[in-house]
């Protein structure tokens, strides 16, 4: 199981890095909005493209933080049943967790299989968002972040499934 622990550490470093990047990105978005509002009211000159960049950034931040949300146990789900099952019938509880995590792997795989061709198409065709002549920005970076975020989240689901499969075979002593 040393390989699994090593993989978990490497994955954890990647997950924490994307979460930190997203946090800095949110700070930059806030500064951009404040500067845009100040420019609009003080100088009657808003910053062109702020709305478009913030809109694209919200999606990027979401996918950069998705794997951290899962890893930290903050993903929305009802734990009341699972927690009781793990306490009373550990194997059944861990089995339900494994099924849940594998469903997450399948979902992330489905999104990845759609996101990759969209990214390639946007990159190859130079697809831009915004208003031509005012502000345009390529859309491929956002689509690449969606792809990468889903890959990372899928790997995190897989890691959690592996952990609970280990617990399924050999439940921890505290259970």
Helices and strands as residue ranges (DSSP letters): H 2-43, H 50-71, H 80-88, H 90-124, E 128-131, E 135-138, H 140-169
